[in-house]
Amino acid sequence: MRQSVPDDVSLIKRIAQAQNGAVSELYDRYNRLVFSVALAILDDPAIAEEVTLDVFVHVWRKAETYRPERGKVSTWLVAITRHKAIDVLRWQNSRVKTNNLNWDEISLPDGLAIRDQEENVEISMQKERVRRAVAQLSVDQRQALVLAYFKGYTHLQIAKELKQPLGTIKTRIRLAMQNLRRSLQADQVPDKSGSDPTAYSIDKKR
């Protein structure tokens, strides 16, 4: 008999109860989404990896703070990622550029010091997956998403910038994240190794 897969909320409850393997299961489900958001904000794969790990460690420690009535687990994870990535930028005394909504400007710089060729290929593929997913969004959704998650604007600031009602902006962002998640999951390539050293390191922090 095939074992049923727990939904996201049940998985968070299991993490809050410190059940073995729960964090790794959540990591397998959402690490690509979290890494994609961190990478788009930070333009540095190594730091994005650190932020991704930090996000799931945060979830392991603070799972009980999740409130389903406030949004989906994926939305919660993206919010955590965004805040942590922006904190890193502030720590580096970097200023967020806010005068351009062109997604092409949010990209990895040339000449990155990648540890090996295999990682270089993986980063390029990840970057291309994010680009394709964002390109599939409507113009309105793409503008709101770039300002909110890749440029650091609050919802109220976006509403003022785009001269739209706050409720409209929140709806656009929610729909954009739902569509982005679906696109990334559809494009996800399973890990053939059957294991992930990063996911293992999360559980080892217990």
Backbone as a chain_set.jsonl record, in Angstrom:
{"seq": "MRQSVPDDVSLIKRIAQAQNGAVSELYDRYNRLVFSVALAILDDPAIAEEVTLDVFVHVWRKAETYRPERGKVSTWLVAITRHKAIDVLRWQNSRVKTNNLNWDEISLPDGLAIRDQEENVEISMQKERVRRAVAQLSVDQRQALVLAYFKGYTHLQIAKELKQPLGTIKTRIRLAMQNLRRSLQADQVPDKSGSDPTAYSIDKKR", "coords": {"N": [[0.846, -1.197, 0.0], [0.572, 2.163, -0.861], [2.217, 4.797, 0.712], [0.727, 7.713, 2.025], [1.339, 11.123, 1.083], [2.227, 13.732, 3.2], [0.409, 16.822, 3.586], [1.422, 20.303, 3.229], [0.881, 21.818, 5.58], [0.515, 19.838, 7.523], [3.057, 18.805, 7.498], [4.568, 20.911, 8.53], [3.559, 20.901, 11.114], [4.565, 18.468, 11.967], [7.262, 19.081, 11.982], [7.298, 21.003, 14.001], [6.809, 19.322, 16.095], [9.175, 18.072, 16.267], [9.7, 15.771, 14.735], [11.546, 13.158, 13.253], [13.177, 13.566, 10.144], [11.301, 15.309, 9.057], [12.026, 17.981, 8.464], [13.875, 17.594, 6.423], [12.189, 16.532, 4.492], [10.524, 18.699, 3.944], [12.48, 20.385, 2.964], [13.291, 19.027, 0.617], [11.011, 19.429, -0.826], [10.749, 22.2, -1.172], [13.246, 23.459, -1.531], [14.288, 24.373, -3.977], [12.599, 26.482, -4.731], [13.026, 28.287, -2.586], [15.82, 28.702, -2.819], [15.86, 29.867, -5.373], [14.535, 32.33, -5.01], [16.254, 33.539, -3.125], [18.616, 33.619, -4.644], [17.894, 35.295, -6.758], [17.63, 37.722, -5.422], [20.14, 38.117, -4.218], [22.153, 37.64, -6.092], [24.316, 35.915, -5.9], [25.413, 32.764, -5.825], [26.653, 31.202, -3.803], [26.155, 32.57, -1.38], [23.405, 32.568, -1.542], [22.894, 29.854, -1.22], [23.664, 29.585, 1.458], [21.749, 31.203, 2.69], [19.464, 29.759, 1.998], [19.828, 27.369, 3.464], [19.771, 28.529, 5.996], [17.148, 29.417, 6.112], [15.659, 27.025, 6.325], [16.662, 26.011, 8.679], [15.695, 27.985, 10.363], [12.946, 27.475, 10.073], [12.819, 24.934, 11.259], [13.382, 25.658, 13.885], [11.375, 27.491, 14.467], [8.882, 26.529, 13.732], [6.45, 26.351, 15.026], [5.433, 28.878, 14.935], [4.146, 29.284, 12.59], [1.162, 30.19, 10.905], [-1.61, 28.938, 9.465], [-3.879, 30.355, 8.587], [-2.917, 32.753, 7.728], [-1.64, 32.444, 5.351], [-0.224, 30.351, 2.712], [2.147, 27.638, 3.189], [4.274, 27.781, 1.392], [4.225, 30.495, 0.74], [4.886, 31.577, 3.205], [7.495, 30.569, 3.508], [8.776, 31.875, 1.387], [8.527, 34.517, 2.24], [10.121, 34.47, 4.563], [12.582, 33.879, 3.376], [12.948, 36.115, 1.744], [13.17, 38.203, 3.664], [15.475, 37.391, 5.06], [17.4, 37.387, 3.024], [17.395, 40.082, 2.255], [18.26, 41.189, 4.625], [20.889, 40.281, 4.573], [21.853, 41.757, 2.408], [21.661, 44.33, 3.465], [23.449, 44.077, 5.538], [25.761, 43.885, 4.112], [25.954, 46.421, 3.313], [24.714, 47.067, 0.929], [22.816, 48.669, -1.569], [19.456, 48.474, -2.564], [18.432, 48.408, -5.869], [15.918, 50.325, -7.322], [14.846, 51.449, -9.572], [14.232, 50.153, -11.898], [12.275, 47.871, -13.567], [12.861, 45.761, -15.109], [13.209, 42.396, -15.689], [15.458, 41.264, -16.808], [17.57, 42.64, -15.758], [17.937, 41.562, -13.313], [20.038, 39.412, -12.604], [22.629, 36.889, -12.669], [25.956, 38.006, -12.166], [28.648, 38.196, -14.603], [31.482, 35.947, -14.787], [31.558, 34.616, -12.312], [32.992, 33.086, -9.432], [32.935, 29.889, -9.482], [32.836, 26.732, -7.871], [33.268, 24.327, -9.304], [32.922, 22.902, -12.624], [30.539, 21.447, -12.868], [28.877, 22.559, -10.896], [28.694, 25.096, -11.954], [27.182, 24.673, -14.262], [24.789, 23.788, -13.066], [23.981, 26.099, -11.65], [23.573, 27.853, -13.79], [21.464, 26.55, -15.072], [19.521, 26.714, -13.062], [19.183, 29.472, -12.865], [18.143, 29.984, -15.43], [15.753, 28.555, -15.292], [14.337, 30.043, -13.389], [14.168, 32.465, -14.761], [12.612, 31.738, -16.99], [10.239, 31.0, -15.703], [9.419, 33.406, -14.493], [9.104, 34.958, -16.766], [6.799, 33.904, -17.828], [4.76, 34.985, -16.401], [2.054, 37.385, -16.147], [2.3, 40.842, -17.204], [1.512, 42.647, -15.184], [1.572, 41.009, -12.881], [4.277, 40.3, -12.913], [5.594, 42.771, -12.535], [4.731, 43.463, -9.927], [5.766, 41.29, -8.485], [8.569, 41.489, -8.891], [9.112, 43.962, -7.67], [8.303, 43.4, -5.035], [9.637, 41.0, -4.09], [12.169, 40.92, -5.228], [13.168, 43.448, -5.253], [12.668, 44.618, -2.819], [10.487, 46.205, -1.963], [7.724, 47.194, 0.114], [4.289, 46.07, 0.371], [2.59, 48.283, 0.473], [4.226, 50.311, -0.531], [4.542, 49.403, -3.134], [1.926, 49.64, -4.077], [1.655, 52.42, -4.076], [3.694, 53.093, -5.875], [2.871, 51.863, -8.281], [0.417, 52.921, -8.481], [-2.001, 51.666, -7.703], [-4.759, 49.994, -6.004], [-4.229, 48.743, -2.665], [-5.217, 46.165, -2.094], [-5.405, 45.078, -4.66], [-2.719, 44.885, -5.378], [-1.787, 43.009, -3.482], [-3.227, 40.775, -4.313], [-2.171, 40.391, -6.889], [0.475, 39.732, -6.276], [0.135, 37.388, -4.787], [-1.03, 35.674, -6.712], [1.039, 35.679, -8.572], [3.104, 34.377, -7.151], [1.935, 31.874, -6.793], [1.754, 31.008, -9.458], [4.455, 31.086, -10.154], [5.519, 29.179, -8.432], [4.235, 26.848, -9.384], [5.323, 26.707, -11.949], [8.079, 26.353, -11.43], [8.059, 23.947, -10.022], [7.062, 22.243, -11.975], [9.146, 22.265, -13.702], [11.124, 21.094, -12.322], [13.92, 19.008, -11.794], [14.359, 15.78, -10.641], [16.564, 14.781, -7.995], [19.0, 12.538, -8.773], [20.697, 11.218, -7.158], [19.491, 10.536, -4.817], [19.892, 11.543, -2.325], [20.743, 14.348, -0.238], [23.31, 16.353, 0.758], [23.1, 18.801, 2.018], [20.504, 18.841, 3.013], [20.792, 16.792, 4.859], [22.547, 17.96, 6.625], [20.927, 19.792, 7.844], [19.217, 18.284, 9.497], [21.162, 17.325, 11.202], [21.669, 19.434, 12.827], [19.982, 19.341, 14.914]], "CA": [[0.0, 0.0, 0.0], [1.38, 3.358, -1.009], [2.104, 5.723, 1.844], [0.258, 9.026, 1.614], [2.283, 12.229, 1.267], [1.593, 14.754, 4.044], [0.321, 18.154, 3.007], [2.41, 21.237, 3.775], [0.549, 22.201, 6.95], [0.82, 18.679, 8.371], [4.507, 18.688, 7.559], [5.028, 21.931, 9.472], [3.195, 20.409, 12.446], [5.533, 17.427, 12.304], [8.522, 19.761, 12.311], [7.103, 21.61, 15.321], [6.869, 18.222, 17.059], [10.553, 17.547, 16.179], [9.706, 14.428, 14.166], [12.701, 12.902, 12.403], [13.004, 13.589, 8.697], [10.292, 16.264, 8.601], [12.682, 19.141, 7.86], [14.448, 17.148, 5.156], [11.088, 16.38, 3.542], [10.145, 20.055, 3.533], [13.603, 20.88, 2.16], [13.19, 18.411, -0.705], [9.823, 19.956, -1.494], [10.783, 23.64, -1.43], [14.566, 24.081, -1.566], [14.506, 25.071, -5.249], [11.879, 27.751, -4.669], [13.728, 29.159, -1.639], [17.097, 29.085, -3.42], [15.606, 30.75, -6.51], [14.236, 33.667, -4.489], [17.49, 34.067, -2.533], [19.564, 33.878, -5.72], [17.438, 36.466, -7.5], [17.868, 38.912, -4.607], [21.538, 38.284, -3.811], [23.068, 37.508, -7.238], [25.514, 35.195, -5.469], [24.931, 31.408, -5.517], [27.18, 30.693, -2.541], [25.402, 33.207, -0.298], [22.025, 32.079, -1.674], [22.873, 28.532, -0.594], [23.705, 29.787, 2.904], [20.436, 31.713, 3.093], [18.53, 28.64, 1.871], [20.018, 26.532, 4.647], [19.339, 29.3, 7.163], [15.681, 29.447, 6.097], [15.117, 25.76, 6.823], [17.007, 25.946, 10.102], [14.711, 28.865, 11.008], [11.677, 26.749, 10.106], [12.956, 23.887, 12.275], [13.347, 26.269, 15.219], [10.207, 28.351, 14.664], [7.735, 25.963, 13.015], [5.21, 26.592, 15.768], [4.942, 30.243, 14.691], [3.391, 29.327, 11.333], [-0.287, 30.293, 11.039], [-2.205, 28.631, 8.158], [-4.861, 31.352, 8.173], [-2.223, 33.924, 7.181], [-1.089, 32.154, 4.027], [0.303, 29.005, 2.473], [3.5, 27.368, 3.663], [5.202, 28.294, 0.383], [4.262, 31.949, 0.898], [5.632, 31.805, 4.453], [8.905, 30.308, 3.221], [9.28, 32.95, 0.527], [8.646, 35.712, 3.079], [11.308, 34.279, 5.398], [13.731, 33.978, 2.485], [13.087, 37.515, 1.333], [13.671, 38.993, 4.791], [16.85, 37.0, 5.367], [18.254, 37.842, 1.931], [17.513, 41.537, 2.339], [19.129, 41.445, 5.779], [22.259, 40.08, 4.113], [22.203, 42.919, 1.593], [21.872, 45.468, 4.364], [24.687, 43.823, 6.269], [26.844, 44.159, 3.167], [25.834, 47.838, 2.933], [24.311, 47.149, -0.468], [21.558, 49.367, -1.791], [18.566, 47.832, -3.511], [18.082, 49.264, -6.996], [14.455, 50.302, -7.439], [14.418, 52.276, -10.693], [14.12, 49.355, -13.109], [11.448, 46.69, -13.361], [13.227, 44.792, -16.137], [13.729, 41.166, -15.091], [16.788, 40.975, -17.355], [18.572, 43.277, -14.916], [18.113, 40.751, -12.114], [20.713, 38.231, -13.126], [23.937, 36.626, -12.096], [27.037, 38.699, -12.853], [29.577, 37.344, -15.325], [32.756, 35.677, -14.149], [31.432, 34.159, -10.928], [33.951, 32.053, -9.035], [32.2, 28.665, -9.191], [33.778, 25.73, -7.373], [33.624, 23.411, -10.369], [32.104, 23.061, -13.821], [29.216, 20.876, -12.625], [28.097, 23.556, -10.171], [28.464, 26.195, -12.881], [26.064, 24.261, -15.099], [23.582, 23.761, -12.234], [23.572, 27.481, -11.392], [23.048, 28.399, -15.04], [20.145, 25.955, -15.289], [18.606, 27.272, -12.064], [18.919, 30.848, -13.291], [17.29, 29.934, -16.603], [14.423, 28.112, -14.853], [13.673, 31.188, -12.764], [13.874, 33.441, -15.804], [11.476, 31.256, -17.777], [9.033, 31.036, -14.878], [9.002, 34.801, -14.34], [8.681, 35.45, -18.079], [5.46, 33.401, -18.107], [3.779, 35.765, -15.652], [1.529, 38.578, -16.817], [3.099, 42.044, -16.935], [1.115, 43.182, -13.877], [2.092, 40.117, -11.842], [5.737, 40.361, -12.928], [5.991, 44.041, -11.912], [4.499, 43.382, -8.484], [6.686, 40.301, -7.923], [9.928, 42.043, -8.896], [9.198, 45.0, -6.639], [8.113, 42.849, -3.686], [10.568, 39.971, -3.642], [13.505, 41.079, -5.762], [13.602, 44.829, -5.079], [12.554, 44.981, -1.417], [9.378, 47.105, -1.664], [6.577, 46.706, 0.868], [3.068, 46.084, -0.436], [2.093, 49.652, 0.407], [5.096, 51.054, -1.444], [4.218, 48.97, -4.491], [0.64, 50.248, -4.423], [1.908, 53.827, -4.399], [4.539, 53.155, -7.073], [2.09, 51.469, -9.452], [-0.86, 53.649, -8.429], [-3.06, 50.663, -7.663], [-5.227, 49.713, -4.636], [-3.403, 47.791, -1.925], [-5.778, 44.83, -2.279], [-5.042, 44.621, -6.001], [-1.302, 44.516, -5.34], [-1.668, 41.756, -2.732], [-3.751, 39.711, -5.17], [-1.203, 40.159, -7.963], [1.646, 39.052, -5.721], [-0.272, 36.028, -4.428], [-1.18, 34.913, -7.95], [2.373, 35.548, -9.172], [3.843, 33.35, -6.417], [1.316, 30.585, -7.099], [2.151, 30.64, -10.811], [5.894, 30.843, -10.141], [5.74, 27.888, -7.775], [3.815, 25.785, -10.293], [6.282, 26.631, -13.055], [9.339, 25.805, -10.939], [7.845, 22.539, -9.692], [6.896, 21.512, -13.226], [10.453, 22.234, -14.363], [12.104, 20.532, -11.388], [14.542, 17.741, -12.158], [14.635, 15.046, -9.406], [17.946, 14.468, -7.668], [19.194, 11.117, -9.032], [21.543, 10.609, -6.127], [18.641, 10.023, -3.747], [20.21, 12.17, -1.049], [21.213, 15.72, -0.347], [24.139, 16.611, 1.937], [22.622, 19.993, 2.716], [19.338, 18.433, 3.794], [21.287, 15.997, 5.985], [23.166, 18.851, 7.61], [19.863, 20.45, 8.605], [18.815, 17.397, 10.596], [22.271, 17.157, 12.144], [21.706, 20.568, 13.719], [19.014, 19.127, 16.009]], "C": [[0.875, 1.238, 0.0], [1.138, 4.325, 0.138], [1.692, 7.104, 1.351], [1.298, 10.093, 1.933], [1.602, 13.306, 2.11], [1.498, 16.092, 3.337], [1.271, 19.089, 3.751], [2.143, 21.57, 5.241], [0.862, 21.058, 7.916], [2.319, 18.509, 8.548], [5.099, 19.701, 8.536], [4.714, 21.502, 10.908], [4.169, 19.326, 12.904], [6.883, 18.028, 12.686], [8.434, 20.383, 13.701], [7.175, 20.564, 16.431], [8.225, 17.516, 17.048], [10.596, 16.113, 15.669], [10.866, 14.269, 13.182], [12.333, 12.932, 10.922], [12.043, 14.633, 8.183], [10.928, 17.465, 7.906], [13.276, 18.768, 6.498], [13.366, 17.0, 4.088], [10.615, 17.74, 3.036], [11.222, 20.64, 2.629], [13.519, 20.315, 0.738], [12.053, 19.03, -1.517], [10.01, 21.407, -1.943], [12.172, 24.25, -1.556], [14.821, 24.846, -2.854], [13.798, 26.426, -5.269], [12.614, 28.74, -3.77], [15.048, 29.634, -2.235], [16.899, 30.067, -4.567], [15.338, 32.185, -6.055], [15.5, 34.299, -3.916], [18.496, 34.45, -3.613], [19.184, 35.129, -6.501], [17.712, 37.758, -6.741], [19.357, 39.183, -4.433], [22.534, 38.24, -4.968], [24.368, 36.799, -6.868], [25.086, 33.797, -5.046], [25.418, 30.876, -4.181], [26.4, 31.266, -1.361], [23.949, 32.752, -0.337], [21.883, 30.693, -1.056], [22.859, 28.652, 0.93], [22.356, 30.277, 3.424], [19.398, 30.599, 3.025], [18.62, 27.724, 3.083], [19.488, 27.233, 5.889], [17.817, 29.343, 7.257], [15.114, 28.168, 6.703], [15.519, 25.491, 8.275], [16.028, 26.808, 10.9], [13.36, 28.152, 11.135], [11.715, 25.655, 11.168], [12.82, 24.471, 13.682], [12.021, 26.976, 15.511], [8.951, 27.813, 13.976], [6.413, 26.264, 13.71], [4.639, 27.988, 15.543], [4.131, 30.346, 13.397], [1.894, 29.317, 11.599], [-0.931, 30.072, 9.67], [-3.17, 29.698, 7.66], [-4.218, 32.591, 7.552], [-1.63, 33.682, 5.805], [-0.554, 30.743, 3.93], [1.719, 28.869, 3.02], [4.519, 27.934, 2.679], [5.333, 29.812, 0.489], [5.061, 32.334, 2.14], [7.125, 31.619, 4.215], [9.513, 31.422, 2.369], [9.465, 34.237, 1.333], [9.882, 35.639, 3.974], [12.575, 34.47, 4.563], [14.003, 35.427, 2.109], [13.69, 38.353, 2.456], [15.135, 38.664, 5.095], [17.808, 37.492, 4.288], [18.457, 39.343, 1.974], [18.363, 41.94, 3.541], [20.598, 41.283, 5.401], [22.722, 41.269, 3.284], [22.489, 44.134, 2.464], [23.174, 45.315, 5.134], [25.897, 44.128, 5.392], [26.85, 45.614, 2.716], [25.524, 48.011, 1.451], [22.97, 47.862, -0.557], [20.746, 48.641, -2.848], [18.222, 48.819, -4.614], [16.582, 49.164, -7.243], [13.957, 51.052, -8.667], [14.243, 51.495, -11.984], [13.344, 48.091, -12.811], [11.782, 45.585, -14.361], [13.84, 43.553, -15.5], [15.123, 40.843, -15.597], [17.894, 41.591, -16.527], [18.846, 42.474, -13.654], [18.716, 39.427, -12.55], [22.054, 38.062, -12.458], [25.001, 37.397, -12.858], [27.948, 37.714, -13.562], [30.817, 37.08, -14.488], [32.655, 35.254, -12.707], [32.459, 33.068, -10.634], [33.175, 30.821, -8.587], [33.194, 27.567, -8.837], [34.184, 24.734, -8.45], [32.628, 23.549, -11.511], [30.69, 22.536, -13.625], [28.324, 21.871, -11.901], [27.759, 24.732, -11.075], [27.26, 25.898, -13.769], [24.763, 24.292, -14.312], [23.063, 25.168, -11.957], [22.969, 28.102, -12.636], [21.651, 27.854, -15.324], [19.118, 26.526, -14.321], [18.203, 28.688, -12.454], [17.951, 30.873, -14.469], [15.879, 29.485, -16.237], [13.648, 29.267, -14.228], [13.27, 32.204, -13.819], [12.655, 33.024, -16.63], [10.176, 31.363, -16.989], [8.512, 32.459, -14.727], [8.474, 35.356, -15.66], [7.264, 35.01, -18.424], [4.366, 34.167, -17.37], [3.243, 36.908, -16.509], [2.387, 39.787, -16.436], [2.792, 42.593, -15.546], [1.682, 42.33, -12.744], [3.611, 40.214, -11.755], [6.241, 41.648, -12.263], [5.872, 43.963, -10.399], [5.489, 42.425, -7.83], [8.109, 40.846, -7.826], [10.09, 43.082, -7.808], [9.151, 44.404, -5.239], [9.263, 41.958, -3.243], [11.993, 40.142, -4.144], [14.039, 42.502, -5.601], [13.413, 45.337, -3.65], [11.437, 45.935, -1.055], [8.369, 46.425, -0.737], [5.35, 46.758, -0.041], [2.525, 47.501, -0.589], [2.926, 50.505, -0.55], [4.821, 50.682, -2.904], [2.918, 49.609, -4.964], [0.818, 51.712, -4.816], [2.699, 53.967, -5.687], [3.747, 52.88, -8.344], [0.724, 52.127, -9.522], [-2.048, 52.692, -8.543], [-3.511, 50.463, -6.22], [-4.361, 48.64, -3.978], [-3.899, 46.356, -2.122], [-5.423, 44.239, -3.637], [-3.597, 44.137, -6.031], [-1.115, 43.186, -4.613], [-2.143, 40.572, -3.572], [-2.765, 39.365, -6.275], [0.002, 39.363, -7.45], [1.312, 37.603, -5.375], [-0.385, 35.153, -5.676], [0.168, 34.678, -8.618], [3.16, 34.439, -8.492], [3.262, 31.964, -6.684], [1.762, 30.097, -8.476], [3.64, 30.317, -10.887], [6.204, 29.485, -9.527], [5.38, 26.733, -8.697], [4.832, 25.594, -11.421], [7.584, 25.984, -12.617], [9.197, 24.324, -10.604], [7.714, 21.691, -10.955], [8.231, 21.323, -13.926], [11.513, 21.559, -13.516], [12.604, 19.185, -11.874], [14.888, 16.999, -10.884], [16.115, 14.774, -9.239], [18.163, 12.962, -7.792], [20.023, 10.443, -7.954], [20.743, 10.023, -4.992], [18.936, 10.61, -2.395], [20.712, 13.564, -1.289], [22.008, 16.056, 0.891], [23.689, 17.823, 2.709], [21.435, 19.653, 3.589], [19.77, 17.643, 5.009], [21.864, 16.906, 7.061], [22.122, 19.593, 8.426], [19.454, 19.583, 9.778], [19.925, 17.24, 11.634], [22.376, 18.324, 13.115], [20.758, 20.42, 14.886], [19.744, 18.979, 17.346]], "O": [[1.819, 1.338, 0.784], [-0.004, 4.627, 0.487], [2.245, 7.609, 0.374], [2.037, 9.99, 2.912], [0.506, 13.748, 1.767], [2.393, 16.463, 2.577], [1.85, 18.719, 4.773], [3.069, 21.601, 6.051], [1.407, 21.283, 8.996], [2.791, 18.117, 9.616], [6.025, 19.383, 9.281], [5.52, 21.721, 11.812], [4.549, 19.27, 14.073], [7.557, 17.545, 13.595], [9.379, 20.3, 14.486], [7.551, 20.872, 17.562], [8.413, 16.502, 17.72], [11.429, 15.322, 16.112], [11.124, 15.16, 12.372], [11.306, 12.391, 10.511], [11.966, 14.836, 6.972], [10.432, 17.919, 6.875], [13.186, 19.537, 5.541], [13.596, 17.306, 2.918], [10.341, 17.91, 1.848], [10.915, 21.313, 1.645], [13.662, 21.057, -0.234], [12.133, 19.137, -2.74], [9.484, 21.802, -2.983], [12.278, 25.471, -1.68], [15.504, 25.87, -2.832], [14.347, 27.407, -5.771], [12.805, 29.897, -4.143], [15.37, 30.821, -2.172], [17.685, 31.003, -4.721], [15.852, 33.136, -6.642], [15.788, 35.465, -4.187], [19.154, 35.485, -3.512], [20.047, 35.929, -6.863], [17.997, 38.786, -7.357], [19.794, 40.332, -4.49], [23.647, 38.751, -4.839], [25.41, 37.064, -7.468], [24.452, 33.648, -4.001], [24.68, 30.174, -3.491], [26.027, 30.532, -0.445], [23.326, 32.57, 0.709], [20.863, 30.391, -0.437], [22.141, 27.921, 1.613], [21.879, 29.825, 4.466], [18.54, 30.503, 3.902], [17.599, 27.348, 3.66], [18.838, 26.615, 6.731], [17.259, 29.31, 8.354], [14.186, 28.224, 7.51], [14.794, 24.819, 9.01], [15.583, 26.414, 11.978], [12.713, 28.219, 12.18], [10.743, 25.47, 11.9], [12.217, 23.855, 14.561], [11.593, 27.051, 16.663], [8.045, 28.587, 13.669], [5.38, 26.415, 13.057], [3.496, 28.259, 15.912], [3.503, 31.371, 13.137], [1.407, 28.535, 12.416], [-0.815, 30.931, 8.796], [-3.274, 29.929, 6.456], [-4.904, 33.392, 6.917], [-1.164, 34.62, 5.159], [-0.444, 30.031, 4.928], [2.398, 29.863, 3.278], [5.525, 28.508, 3.095], [6.429, 30.353, 0.344], [5.82, 33.303, 2.123], [7.931, 32.428, 4.673], [10.64, 31.853, 2.613], [10.44, 34.962, 1.135], [10.603, 36.625, 4.126], [13.517, 35.138, 4.99], [15.14, 35.897, 2.152], [14.619, 39.127, 2.223], [15.937, 39.561, 5.355], [18.904, 37.96, 4.596], [19.567, 39.829, 1.753], [19.102, 42.923, 3.479], [21.45, 42.05, 5.85], [23.85, 41.737, 3.436], [23.445, 44.872, 2.225], [23.904, 46.281, 5.355], [26.932, 44.578, 5.884], [27.638, 46.004, 1.854], [25.988, 48.949, 0.802], [22.097, 47.672, 0.29], [21.267, 48.244, -3.89], [17.775, 49.933, -4.34], [16.035, 48.067, -7.359], [12.753, 51.273, -8.795], [14.117, 52.09, -13.054], [13.704, 47.327, -11.915], [11.067, 44.587, -14.449], [14.876, 43.643, -14.841], [15.901, 40.207, -14.885], [19.034, 41.131, -16.574], [19.866, 42.676, -12.996], [18.009, 38.458, -12.826], [22.553, 38.957, -11.777], [24.956, 37.441, -14.088], [28.024, 36.544, -13.185], [31.169, 37.861, -13.604], [33.579, 35.505, -11.934], [32.754, 32.233, -11.489], [32.797, 30.725, -7.419], [34.267, 27.48, -9.433], [35.347, 24.333, -8.5], [31.612, 24.232, -11.38], [29.739, 23.111, -14.154], [27.15, 22.018, -12.242], [26.672, 25.303, -10.98], [26.42, 26.768, -13.999], [23.744, 24.765, -14.816], [21.858, 25.412, -12.017], [21.961, 28.804, -12.553], [20.765, 28.589, -15.759], [17.979, 26.793, -14.704], [17.031, 29.055, -12.381], [17.036, 31.696, -14.501], [14.908, 29.98, -16.809], [12.46, 29.451, -14.496], [12.164, 32.743, -13.78], [11.784, 33.84, -16.931], [9.143, 31.761, -17.527], [7.308, 32.697, -14.823], [7.517, 36.129, -15.677], [6.592, 35.663, -19.223], [3.183, 34.016, -17.676], [3.886, 37.341, -17.466], [3.119, 39.744, -15.447], [3.707, 42.963, -14.81], [2.208, 42.86, -11.765], [4.174, 40.212, -10.66], [7.213, 41.612, -11.508], [6.79, 44.345, -9.673], [5.998, 42.706, -6.745], [8.774, 40.684, -6.803], [11.095, 43.087, -7.098], [9.877, 44.85, -4.351], [9.805, 42.133, -2.151], [12.927, 39.584, -3.567], [15.232, 42.739, -5.791], [13.948, 46.39, -3.303], [11.421, 46.443, 0.066], [8.187, 45.209, -0.803], [5.367, 47.406, -1.087], [2.053, 47.874, -1.663], [2.384, 51.325, -1.29], [4.862, 51.534, -3.791], [2.817, 50.062, -6.104], [0.205, 52.184, -5.773], [2.419, 54.848, -6.501], [3.916, 53.562, -9.355], [-0.031, 51.932, -10.475], [-2.956, 52.879, -9.353], [-2.742, 50.729, -5.297], [-3.832, 47.751, -4.645], [-3.097, 45.438, -2.296], [-5.17, 43.039, -3.751], [-3.289, 43.108, -6.633], [-0.364, 42.328, -5.077], [-1.539, 39.5, -3.546], [-2.543, 38.191, -6.57], [0.479, 38.441, -8.111], [2.105, 36.698, -5.635], [0.106, 34.024, -5.694], [0.413, 33.604, -9.168], [3.815, 33.643, -9.164], [4.006, 30.989, -6.791], [2.104, 28.927, -8.648], [4.046, 29.393, -11.593], [7.04, 28.736, -10.033], [6.12, 25.754, -8.791], [5.157, 24.467, -11.797], [8.141, 25.159, -13.34], [10.104, 23.534, -10.868], [8.196, 20.559, -11.002], [8.431, 20.35, -14.651], [12.669, 21.457, -13.927], [11.828, 18.333, -12.307], [15.657, 17.531, -10.083], [16.835, 14.562, -10.215], [17.594, 12.187, -7.023], [20.039, 9.216, -7.858], [21.214, 9.136, -4.28], [18.308, 10.231, -1.407], [21.067, 13.925, -2.411], [21.451, 16.052, 1.988], [23.869, 17.886, 3.925], [21.339, 20.091, 4.735], [19.189, 17.796, 6.083], [21.695, 16.659, 8.255], [22.382, 19.983, 9.564], [19.351, 20.058, 10.909], [19.646, 17.044, 12.817], [23.086, 18.233, 14.116], [20.725, 21.281, 15.765], [19.104, 18.793, 18.381]]}, "num_chains": 1, "name": "protein.A"}
